[in-house]
Amino acid sequence: MSGTYGRAMPARRTLPYGSWPTPVTSELVVRAAARLEEVAVDDDAVWWSESRPGEGGRSALVRRPADGGVGGRAVDVLPPPWDARTRVHEYGGGAWAVRGGVLWFVHFPDQRLYRLDPGAGSPVPVTAEPELPAGVRYADLTPTADGGLLAVRETHAASGAAADVVDEVVRIGPDGGVEVLVSGPDFVSDPRPSPDGRHLAWLQWDHPDMPWDAAALVVRGPDGGETVVAGGRSADGRSESVVQPTWDADGALWFCADRTDVWALYRWRPGGAVEPVLDVGADIAGPQWRFGARRVALLGDGRVVLASAREGEDRLAVRETDGAVRELDLPYTALRAVTAAGRSVVCVAGSPASEPVVLRVAVDGDPPTHPTAEVLRPARELGVDPAWFSRPEHVTFPTPERGTGIGEAHALVYPPTNPEATAPDGTLPPLLVVVHGGPTAATTSVLNPEVQYWTSRGFCVADVDYRGSTGYGRRYREALRGTWGVVDLDDVVACAQHLAGAGRVDPARMAVRGGSAGGYTTLAALCLRPGVFSAGASHYGVADLAALAADTHKFESRYLDSLVAPWPEGADVYAERSPISHVDAFDTPLAVFQGAEDRVVPPEQAEAIVAALREKGVPHAYLLFPGEQHGFRRAENIRAALDGELSFYAQVWGFELPEEEAIPPIEVVRPAR
């Protein structure tokens, strides 16, 4: 293609940064958009789920038969309004599973389990309707050979208190009968039966730990005895996190553990000792925020395919039966949901040049490092010339050590990119410092139209992997223990100052933005590190740490014990680091975006900040989205948040928006001081 929409590129126009016309509009961001989530392989058919903003955020299930589907196309298995999504731990995952063509799934509105048999006209409920709305939830579904199902069951009490929520591993029989298999730990996940059905493996952890702190791998034998294979917390305080237990056909149990700083690969056989298998010097696994994550696949012939992260990019490798490791040469840099499919793997893959796709990789390439890859579910056709897309650069920059033993942090930096526009000589682009959530998440080098929405308008975007992020080992991740609201602020400020000092961005027009935990860092940076950023945007961000500790869902109800201080003993630390305690320091214009039904960060926190801004006379904007929870899933709300944030910066920094987009101006409240 010689230019956008098949036409030649026009001569460049000289326009101020931020005002560049672009085909990457908010309408393009959501048009036919779908977030690919989980993958399964069943009798050579490939299944996947995708969240569709255009359908109100519904999670649809798609099946592609071995022959490529009807007319070479995959087909939806569940028509609207079926929504295969679970609320266990509020972040969900593992909401569906398939075996022998039989589909089990959780329907989002009522959280009941349903079953769809091959050829059946519609799903049928398997579990009883709960007495409380969504009071009984299921996740991490694993079909068994006898036609039943293993699952994690989360039961909520009428009190609504996090302390009264009960997590268990249960077995649902073909007739719908429920048997409790594991009860007692605060949390359980990954119930996995051995191939012969004689052993059951699962992960468990207790408050105040999160699964990436000290999840233990437990195996119950045929005599009912239980063995802690690895992980958990020892009597001397040492901890280890285990993720993704997977049984091999020969009865060996494979898993990832971070005992050597990174999540490496191990193997165990009943009655034996844990055997180290592979340490690539980089994290193979990631934090278990959602159920069902997979980064390792056992091919059945003794070989293992795995993904690992280095400097913001994933790599796919094969461990041969002789222990040799060969890295596969693929044009993809973000890999997840790695699933065995015979002598191949199927995964979700993306790159700086491509939105995520469902990809089948035949690992027996010729030459061996060049596998055959087939796209089963292509990325949507954006209709935009690749010349519009900014490519990320991995940047390492210095930051205050503060006793962590680590004096550097990382970011993916996207320069402004537009083949039809340039800025006046002597000007520099505005900067958006993006703070991911978690805070144990990580940046990914995959084409994201939401990032390109900004870069194609003339913004520089820095997606920061501050200390506490995953992908750099346990030591880097634990640098945030007890220091949330300190070292993360150091890192986002250091990133901005590094880019400004290098002459890459305008130091007078730097903004910080983030959602959830990233929203907290955004708010805290504005009030606790004033004078660095001249604007900010908080998307469902935490404003009051004490309120979060006292009133949030069970999964995260003790998370702040390690990030901040034990609660309530450390109440003074919570107050010191809470943005709501420092409203007098808010002098920076701020846009706030919030879901009205957010259970993780209730809207009261956003409204407390907005009230403080109004009282102090700071320019601000506030959009509350009815029906949205923690993160925006509906197309109209995603558009409103993007365009609203752009309009906010335009009004604060004084640049014009492209007339052809007709972006409605967000209402910026400018109270009299």
LOBA-256365 format. One record per residue (C-alpha): residue in three letters; x, y, z negated. Coordinates in steps of 0.02 Angstrom, whole numbers, plus 50000, padded with zeros to 5 digits. Layout:
<nodes>
ALAXYZ;...
</nodes>
This chain:
<nodes>
MET500005000050000;SER500745016650051;GLY499775027149927;THR498315027749808;TYR496745019849880;GLY497715015550038;ARG498155033450087;ALA499855041850098;MET500435051149946;PRO500135070049960;ALA501475082749922;ARG501745085149737;ARG500845099349651;THR501655109149512;LEU500525108749359;PRO500795109749172;TYR501095093549079;GLY499465086449013;SER498415093549154;TRP498985082049295;PRO497545074449395;THR497555055449388;PRO496545040549449;VAL496805032649277;THR495215039549199;SER494255033149049;GLU493005025849172;LEU494415015749250;VAL495015010149079;VAL493355001549041;ARG492764997049216;ALA492624978049225;ALA493844977649079;ALA494024961748977;ARG495204957648835;LEU495804939848861;GLU495854930748696;GLU495994911848674;VAL496334897348792;ALA495894878848787;VAL496204864348905;ASP494934850248911;ASP495004835949037;ASP496034846949154;ALA494754860849147;VAL495394877349078;TRP494284887548963;TRP494574905048896;SER493664918748804;GLU493614936948852;SER492914951948762;ARG491974963348883;PRO491714981648838;GLY490454983248979;GLU489364970348890;GLY489414978848722;GLY491014969948671;ARG490244952648693;SER491474938148688;ALA491074927648841;LEU491694910048872;VAL492334905449045;ARG492714888349118;ARG493794884649270;PRO493644866449324;ALA495174857049384;ASP494624859549565;GLY494634878349544;GLY492794880549508;VAL491284883549617;GLY491904892149773;GLY493624893149696;ARG492964903649551;ALA492814901149366;VAL491064902149292;ASP490334909149132;VAL489774895549014;LEU488704906148900;PRO487564919548973;PRO487124935148875;PRO486664937648736;TRP487734923148673;ASP489284930348589;ALA490654917948536;ARG491444927848395;THR491714925048210;ARG491874936948063;VAL492934925747951;HIS494274936747872;GLU493404950647972;TYR494714948748110;GLY494034932048173;GLY494854920548299;GLY494564901948324;ALA492714904948355;TRP492524891148484;ALA493244874248534;VAL492904861248667;ARG493214842448679;GLY492554830348809;GLY491514844348884;VAL490604847448719;LEU490714865648665;TRP490604871348485;PHE490524889948448;VAL490044903148321;HIS488704915448378;PHE489164932748316;PRO487464939848261;ASP487054925748138;GLN488774917448118;ARG487984900148136;LEU488824885848225;TYR488064880448390;ARG488394865848507;LEU488214864948695;ASP488264847748775;PRO488714845248959;GLY487174847849065;ALA486144855048923;GLY485094870148962;SER485534880348808;PRO486514878748646;VAL485724871348491;PRO486094876848311;VAL487134864748209;THR487184873348040;ALA485734880147939;GLU485254898247944;PRO486114906647795;GLU485094914347655;LEU486094930447672;PRO486374938547843;ALA488034931547905;GLY488314925047728;VAL489094908747789;ARG490404910047925;TYR491494897548019;ALA493164898748109;ASP494684888748166;LEU493604875348246;THR494424858448282;PRO493384844548362;THR493734826948300;ALA493774810448393;ASP492144804448314;GLY491144818948384;GLY491244829648228;LEU492114845948191;LEU493364852748064;ALA493204871048021;VAL493614884547896;ARG492024889847807;GLU491904906847722;THR490424908747603;HIS489864925747540;ALA488884928447381;ALA487404939847351;SER488544951247248;GLY489494956147406;ALA491094956447303;ALA492714950847385;ALA493144940647230;ASP491594929947254;VAL491994924647433;VAL492474906247447;ASP493564898847584;GLU493544879947616;VAL493984867047747;VAL492414857547794;ARG491944843547911;ILE490334845148010;GLY489684828348069;PRO488824825348236;ASP487174826148141;GLY487584842848062;GLY488004836147890;VAL489364846047800;GLU490744838447691;VAL491974849247594;LEU493764842947621;VAL494824856747543;SER494274869047410;GLY495204879047279;PRO496514889747368;ASP496034907747399;PHE496294905047585;VAL496434890347705;SER496734888847891;ASP497294877048029;PRO496424860847977;ARG497244847948092;PRO496954829048088;SER498374817548140;PRO498134807848302;ASP497694791848207;GLY496534801148089;ARG497464795247934;HIS498204812047885;LEU497494829547872;ALA498614844947880;TRP498134862747836;LEU498864879347780;GLN498434887847616;TRP498934903447519;ASP498354912947367;HIS498194931047315;PRO499154942447317;ASP500084934347463;MET499624936447644;PRO499904921547760;TRP501504929247829;ASP502154930347650;ALA501934912847582;ALA500764901147676;ALA501074882947627;LEU500874867847742;VAL499964853847649;VAL499644836147711;ARG498404823947633;GLY498784805647663;PRO497624790547678;ASP497724787547490;GLY497134805347453;GLY498834811047393;GLU499414828347446;THR501154833847498;VAL501744851847515;VAL502824849747669;ALA503494867547679;GLY503094885547640;GLY502244893847494;ARG503034901947344;SER504264892847230;ALA504424894647042;ASP505944905847062;GLY504964918047172;ARG505654912847341;SER504354912447478;GLU504154905247652;SER502804907247783;VAL502234892647891;VAL501174894948047;GLN500434884148184;PRO500524866148123;THR500314854448271;TRP500294835348272;ASP501224826448412;ALA500554810448489;ASP501934800548400;GLY501334806048227;ALA502614819948198;LEU502004836548130;TRP502804851948209;PHE502694869448136;CYS503564886348128;ALA504324893047966;ASP505344908547926;ARG506604901047803;THR508064907547910;ASP507344925247925;VAL506494921848092;TRP505024910148125;ALA505954894848191;LEU505354877448241;TYR505334862348123;ARG504694844448123;TRP504104832547987;ARG503534814447983;PRO502494807047842;GLY503674800147712;GLY505174809347783;ALA506054825847762;VAL505834842147857;GLU506984842648009;PRO507574859248083;VAL507284858348270;LEU507594875148351;ASP508104892548296;VAL508264904548444;GLY508774919148333;ALA507104927848365;ASP505324925748302;ILE504394911848391;ALA502774914648296;GLY501894930048232;PRO500814935548085;GLN499174926348065;TRP497924940548071;ARG496754929948175;PHE496434911348181;GLY497004900848328;ALA498604909848381;ARG499794898448475;ARG501584901448531;VAL502164883248540;ALA501494869148650;LEU501964850648642;LEU501924843048816;GLY501724825048759;ASP503334818848838;GLY504434825148697;ARG504714842448770;VAL504164858548688;VAL503724875048770;LEU503844890548663;ALA503774909548673;SER504924920848573;ALA505084939748555;ARG506634950448583;GLU506684969448595;GLY504844971148634;GLU504804957448765;ASP504274939148759;ARG505204925048843;LEU504584907548882;ALA505774892948858;VAL505764873948864;ARG506624862848737;GLU507104846848825;THR507084829848743;ASP508984830548723;GLY508844846948627;ALA509424858048770;VAL508474874348791;ARG508154882648958;GLU507354899548975;LEU506074901249114;ASP506214915549238;LEU504474923049242;PRO503914940849285;TYR502934941749121;THR503474949948959;ALA501984946948843;LEU501424929048809;ARG500134921648692;ALA498894907348676;VAL500214895148742;THR499274878748769;ALA499844861848836;ALA499074855949000;GLY499904839649050;ARG501664843749111;SER501184862149118;VAL500634875648997;VAL499224888049010;CYS499384904848924;VAL498854922948925;ALA500264932949006;GLY500554951149046;SER501954962749103;PRO502284981349126;ALA501604979149302;SER500094968349259;GLU498674967849137;PRO498514950849052;VAL498074935849159;VAL497724917549122;LEU499254908649191;ARG499684890449222;VAL501564886949219;ALA502244870549286;VAL503854869449186;ASP504714857249306;GLY505354870349426;ASP506644868849564;PRO507844875849512;PRO507364871749332;THR507364889949275;HIS506114895049410;PRO504434886949370;THR502904886949479;ALA501614898849407;GLU499784899849459;VAL498624913749405;LEU496964905949354;ARG496124921749297;PRO496864937049384;ALA496944954349312;ARG495584965949373;GLU495914975849530;LEU496254993449470;GLY496425000849644;VAL497895011349589;ASP499595011649670;PRO500945004949552;ALA501865021449576;TRP500655028649448;PHE501205016649311;SER502515021449183;ARG503755007649138;PRO504295006148956;GLU506065007948892;HIS506554999248730;VAL507375012348620;THR508275009648454;PHE508485025148347;PRO509245029248177;THR508125031448025;PRO508415033947838;GLU508895017447756;ARG508055020847587;GLY508775005247507;THR508034993347635;GLY509724988547708;ILE509054993347880;GLY509465010247954;GLU508655008848125;ALA506945006248202;HIS506275002948377;ALA505025009448503;LEU504425006748680;VAL504515023748764;TYR503455027448917;PRO503975043049015;PRO502675053949104;THR502375046749278;ASN501325054049418;PRO501815053049603;GLU500715067949648;ALA501195080549514;THR502705088449435;ALA502905101049295;PRO503605118749304;ASP505485119949286;GLY506105122049109;THR504605113749027;LEU504555097448930;PRO503135084948909;PRO502075083148753;LEU502385067448650;LEU501145054948580;VAL501915044048446;VAL500805028448437;VAL500745019148271;HIS500105001348283;GLY499004993148153;GLY499334978948036;PRO500534986147983;THR501344969548030;ALA500854970648214;ALA502084974348355;THR502164983448520;THR501994973548681;SER502704977948852;VAL501134974648952;LEU500194986049070;ASN498924995048964;PRO497805007449055;GLU497535016648892;VAL499395020748887;GLN499395025149073;TYR497895036549041;TRP499125047548947;THR500745045549044;SER499925048949213;ARG499315065649143;GLY501065070849093;PHE501235064348916;CYS502715054548851;VAL502125039948743;ALA503205031648609;ASP502465015348542;VAL503415012848379;ASP503934996448298;TYR504265004248129;ARG505044993847990;GLY503704981547936;SER503304976348115;THR503504958448171;GLY504634952148308;TYR506244957048218;GLY506294943948079;ARG505704942947899;ARG507004955147832;TYR506384968847950;ARG504584964447910;GLU504864965047722;ALA505724982047729;LEU503954988847708;ARG503654979447543;GLY503234992647415;THR503675006447538;TRP502115008547646;GLY501855027147659;VAL503735030147649;VAL504805020647775;ASP503445019947908;LEU503335038847896;ASP505225039947906;ASP505185029648065;VAL503815038748160;VAL504615055448114;ALA506355049048162;CYS505695042848329;ALA504915059748370;GLN506465069248317;HIS507595057448413;LEU506645060348575;ALA506535079048544;GLY508385079948504;ALA508785070848665;GLY507835084148763;ARG506505071948821;VAL504965079948742;ASP504325096848685;PRO504625098048496;ALA503195110548482;ARG501935098248557;MET502155081648468;ALA500635071848407;VAL500475055948305;ARG499025043948329;GLY498515026748269;GLY497115015248215;SER496805006148051;ALA498495004847963;GLY499175015648104;GLY497835028248062;TYR498465028547883;THR500245032047941;THR499545045648054;LEU498625054247912;ALA500075052047791;ALA501335058947916;LEU500305074747937;CYS500125078447752;LEU501725070947680;ARG502915075447822;PRO502185092347875;GLY502965102648011;VAL503485088448127;PHE501855085448222;SER500705099048285;ALA499195087548312;GLY498565070448264;ALA497185057748295;SER496595044948170;HIS495565030248232;TYR494705021748083;GLY496245025947977;VAL496455023147791;ALA496345039447692;ASP496165033047514;LEU497285018547466;ALA496435016247299;ALA494725015147381;LEU495415002447504;ALA496134991847363;ALA494524992747264;ASP493284990247406;THR493814980047555;HIS493544962447616;LYS494334947247534;PHE495734944147659;GLU496534961147629;SER495914964447452;ARG497644961347377;TYR498694966147528;LEU499184982847454;ASP499944974247302;SER501474970647409;LEU501404985847523;VAL501134998947389;ALA501044992247209;PRO499984980247107;TRP498224986947083;PRO497634994646969;GLU499284995346872;GLY500075005947010;ALA498635018347025;ASP499825032947015;VAL500805026647166;TYR499175024547263;ALA498695042447224;GLU500425048747271;ARG500365040647444;SER498525043147486;PRO498185056747614;ILE496575061147523;SER497655066347373;HIS498595079047477;VAL497225088347567;ASP498065104747521;ALA499515099647633;PHE498405097147787;ASP498795111247906;THR498855101148067;PRO497375099848186;LEU496645082248176;ALA495385071948275;VAL494505057848181;PHE493605043048264;GLN492645030448159;GLY491475015548173;ALA489895017148068;GLU489884998548021;ASP491734996647982;ARG491934984747834;VAL493844985447832;VAL493975004447821;PRO492245011047776;PRO491705027447858;GLU491695036047688;GLN493585037247701;ALA493525046247869;GLU492175057847805;ALA493185062147650;ILE494615068247760;VAL493435077847874;ALA492655086447724;ALA494385091247661;LEU494875098347831;ARG493275108447836;GLU493555114947660;LYS495335120047699;GLY494915127947866;VAL495955116247977;PRO495355113848157;HIS494665096248176;ALA493485085048273;TYR492485070148212;LEU491575056648311;LEU490605042948220;PHE490065028148327;PRO488485018848272;GLY488604999948286;GLU490494999448295;GLN491544990048169;HIS493444989948144;GLY493994994248321;PHE492905000048464;ARG492194986848581;ARG490844996048680;ALA491325004248843;GLU490435020648811;ASN491295022648643;ILE493025018248709;ARG492785031648842;ALA492145044448718;ALA493625041648602;LEU494915043048743;ASP494175058248827;GLY493785066148661;GLU495585064448603;LEU496245071748766;SER495025086248755;PHE495595089248576;TYR497435090548626;ALA496985101848772;GLN496095113848658;VAL497455113348526;TRP498935114948645;GLY498095125748776;PHE498095116248941;GLU496695113349065;LEU495895096649105;PRO495685090649285;GLU494025097749348;GLU493605082249451;GLU493435071449295;ALA492145083049214;ILE492715077649041;PRO491485084748914;PRO492415095148785;ILE492435087848612;GLU491785099648479;VAL493275106448384;VAL492715113748219;ARG493735129048176;PRO493185133948001;ALA493585151247938;ARG495085150447823;
</nodes>
